[in-house]
């Protein structure tokens, strides 16, 4: 499952900061757990470790799981162009009166 997330990240040359784990139980209840990282991630091993830690934090209470899902959000596009600082005022001759 994490492999598909990594594969899509590579395909789109992007990384994410927030990993979300969704668990759906056989009784149709669902819960989500997420973790936001300071630095963007895209490596399979990192995704797997975070997802595993989130899963282990869930109290399963002898419930059957019917679906697990992983999502990566808060994306940081690696192929973004350079950020340009735009001027605050178009005309340098503007005088501000206070």
N, C-alpha and C positions, 0 to 999 in steps of 0.2 A: 504494500500500500504506500509507504513513504517513497518507494522508487518512482511511482508515477508523478508524485509531487516534484521530486528532484528533476525528473525528465522534462516536465513542462517548464520548470524554472530555467533550465539550460536552454531549452528551445526558444524562450522569450528573453533570454539574457537578463534575468531579473533575480532578485532576492527578496526575502520578507523578514519582517521583524516580529510578527505575532503568529504563533502556531496555535491553532484551535483543534481540539479533539472533541468529536461528537459521538456520543454513545446512545444507541436506541435499544431499548429492552424489548423482550418478547411481549410484554403487556402494553406496548406502544408509548410508554413514558420515555422521555429522552433527557439527557443532561449534556452540557458542554463545559469544557474546562479549557482555559487558554493561558498562554504565557507570552509576554512581550519581552523581547531581548533588546539590549542597548544597541548592538550591532546587527546588521542584517545577516541572515543565514540562508544557505542553499545546499549545504553538504548533506548527503544522505545520513551519515553517521550522527550528525548534530540533530537533524530532524527526528531520527529514530530515538535518540536518547531523551529528547524533550517529550515526545509523544509517549514513550514508555513511562517516564516519571509522572506525566499527567494521568495516564491510565492507572498506575499503581496508587495514586492518591484517591481513587474512587472506591467507595465502599459498595461492593457488589451485592451484599445481603442475599446471597444465594439466588440471584436473579439471572435469567438467561439473556444473553445479548444477541440481538438479531442483526445489528449493523454497527460498524465502527467507521468513522470518517475523520480524515485529517485535512485541514485547510491552512494555507499560509496567506496572511494578509498583511496590510501595512507595507505594501511592496515598495521596493527601492530599485528602480530601473538602472541597471549597470551601463547601458548604452545611451544614457541621457547625455545630451549635449551640455556644453559648459554653461553654467548659470551666469547670466549677465545682469549686473546691477543697473537698473534704469534710473535716470535722473528724476528727482522729486518734482522739479519744475521744468517745464519745456523751455522757458525763456530765462536766461540768467539775469536779465534786467528787472526782474520783479522785485518790488520793494514791499515788505510786509510792515503794516502798521499795527502796533499793539494797543 
